[in-house]
Amino acid sequence: VQYGPEGSLLLRLWYRFVKFAFHHFYNEFAWTYDLVSRIVSRGHWHDWQRAALPEVRGEQVLEIAFGTGNLLWDMVMEGYQCVGAELSPHMVGITARKFRRRGGKAPICRARVQDLPFADATFDSLVATFPDYFILDPVAQEEMARVLMPGGRLVVVEGGRILKEDIWSRVLNWAFRITVSPRTWKENRKLFTHPLFSVERREVQSEWSSVGVLVAVKKSGD
C-alpha cells in the first residue's frame, strides 16, 4: 500500500469519505446548506464569508463555487459587476430562485473551475469561500490565474473557528478539524508559491470567532 502525503492510509480513506459526503451535501442535500452552515458556525457563516469583501479590488468580480449565493447577492448589492461559477446544478437552482425572490436576476453559470468559460484577464478579483479540494488543484490554479487581470486578486476564505470555550463551541471546532483537511492551509500556502502569484494570509477575528483569509495576487506582466 502506498501512503500519500496525508501520512496514513486511514487518513486517506477519511479524506475520501469526507469528499464523498460533501459531494452529496452540495448536491442532493444542497437545500440544507444554509441551515447547516448557520448551525455549525453558531450563526457566523455569513460573517465569515463577508471577510472576503475588504480584500476585493476592482469592479469585475467572479465568485467561484458560490453555493447558495448569499455572498454573491451581497456583492451585487454593493455595486460589483459580479458573475458566479458553480458546478452543482442544485446550488445553481437555489441561487437563481433566491435572486428571483429578492427581485434580482442571478448572474451565474454552471462551470468547473478547471475549465472556466471566460476570456483571459477578465476579472479584477476572484472570490472563493470555504472552497472544496479544487483549490489545491494546479489545473484550477492555472485557470484562475488565466482569467485574472495582471495585479488581480484571488481571495480565499478558509478555516473558520469559534473562540468561545463552551462545550458546544469545542464540539463544533472539533467537527471542523475532522471534516476539513488539516493540511489545507499548509498546502494552500505551499501551492500558491506558484510563480504567477504572490501570497499573503490574514486572520480576521471578532469577539466570537476567527477566520483565515488568503490573498493571492497575480503578478503583473504574466
N, C-alpha and C positions, 0 to 999 in steps of 0.2 A: 504494500500500500504506500503510495506517495503522499506525503504530508505537504500541504500548501503553506503559503506564507502566514496563514492564520495560526499555525502552530500545532494543531492536532486534528486527527480525523473527526473526533467528536465535535469540535468546534466547527469544522467544515460542514458536517451534517446539520448542525444547529443553524448555520447561516442559510443553508439550502431550505430548511423548514421555514425560517423567517421570510425568505424571499417568496416561497410558495404561499404563505399566509397573507403577506402583504399584497401579492398579486390579486387574490380574491377580495381582500379588503378594498382595493382601489377599483375593483370591477363589480362583481355581483353584489357586494355589500357596500358599495360607494354611498348608498343612501344613509348609512350610519355614520359617515365620516365626520360631519360637523358635530354631532352629539358626542361621539367617542373622543374626538380631539379636545373638546371642552372639558370632558371628564378627566382625561389623563393629564391635562395641563392645569387643572384646577381653575379653568376659565381664562388662562393666559395665552392660549394658542394664537389667537388673532393678534395680540400684542407682540408675540414672538415673531409672527410673520411681518408685522409692520416695522420691525427692527431693520428691515432691508431698506426702507424708504430714505433715511438720511444719507445712504451711500449711493443712491441712484443719481446719475448725471444725464443731462440732455433730455430731449422730448421723446425720442423714438425708443420705446422700451418693449422688449419681448419677455414675457413670463413663461418659463419652461416648467412643464408639469404643474399646471395651475390648480389642480384638484377641483374643489367646489367653487372656485372663482372669487373668494372673499377679498384677497389682496388685489386681484385684477380689477374688481369693482372699485376698490379704494383708489387705485392709480388712475383709472378713468375719471373718477370724480375729482381728482386733484389736477386734472388737465393734461396728463401724459397721453401721448399718442401710442396706445398700447395694443399689442397683439399677444394672444396666448396660444401656446402649442402644448397639446396634451395627448398622450397615446390612448388612454382609457375612454372608450365611447360612452361609458356610464358617467364619468366625470364631465365629459363634454356636454351630455344631455342635461345634467344637473345644473351646470353653469349657465347654459342657454336659457333654461327655464327661470333661473334666479334673476338673470338680467331682464327677461321679459316682465316678470312680476314687479320689478323695480322701475320699469319704464324705459329700459335701455336695450340696445342691441349688442350682443356679446361679440367682440372682435376676436374670434377664436378659430382654430383649425385643429384637426387631428393629425398628429405627426410624431415620428420618432425623433429623439434628439440627435441620433446618429445620422439623420437624413432630413435636415430642416428645409422646408420649401421656400427659402428666402435667398435673395441675391447677396453676393459678397458685400460686406461693410454696410449693412442696412441699419443696424441699431446702435444707439449710444450706450445702452445698458441692457444686460440680461439679468433676470432675477430668477432664483430657484430657492424655494423654502422647503426645508426638510426633504431634500431630494432622495430618490431611490439610488441604488447602486450605479445607475448610469453615470453619475457624476464622477465616478472613478474610471470610467472607460476612456482610454486615449482617443478612440474614434470620436466619441461625443465631445471631448475637449477640443479636438481639432475643428469640429463642426461649429461649436460655439465661438471659437476664435474667428472662424471664417466669416460669420455673419455680423461680428462686431466691427465697428469702425476702429481705426487706429486710435489708441487712447481710451477706447471704450471699456466699460466695466462689467465683469461678471460678479454679481453679488449673491452669495450663498448663505442662507440662514440654516444653521445646524446646531444640534446639541442642546436643546432646552433643558434646564434643570431648576427644580423648585428648591428654594433656600431654607424654607421652614423645616424644623426638626421634628414635627409631629409624626406619628406612625403612618398616617395616610400619605404624607409627602415622601417619607422614606420608601414606602412601597412603590409609589409611582416612579421615583428616581431609579429604584432597582429595576422596574419594568423597562424603563428607557435603556438602561445599560444592557439588558439581555436581549432586547429586540432590535436595537440599533447597533450595528457593528462597532465594537470599541476601537477598531482600527481606523474608523472613518476619518477622524480629524488628522491622525498621524499620516495616513496615506494621502488625504487631500493636500496637506502641506508639502509632501514629497512630490506628488504627481504634478502639482502646479508650480514646480520649478521648471516646467515646460518653457522653452526659450521664447515663446510668444507672450508669456505673462510675467508680470511681477506681482507678488502676492503679499498681502498683509492680513492678519487676523485680529479681530477686536472682540471684546466681551462687553455685551450690553446688559447692565444689571439694574434691577429695581429692588424695592424692599422685599418683594416676594420671590423673585426668580432671576435667572441669568440665562442668557442665550448667546451662542457664538455666531459671529458674522465674519465670513471670509470674503475678501475683496481681491479679485484677480484682474489686474489692469493689462489690457492688450498693449504691447509695446508699439510705439509709433514706428512707421517705416517697414512693418511686416505685412 
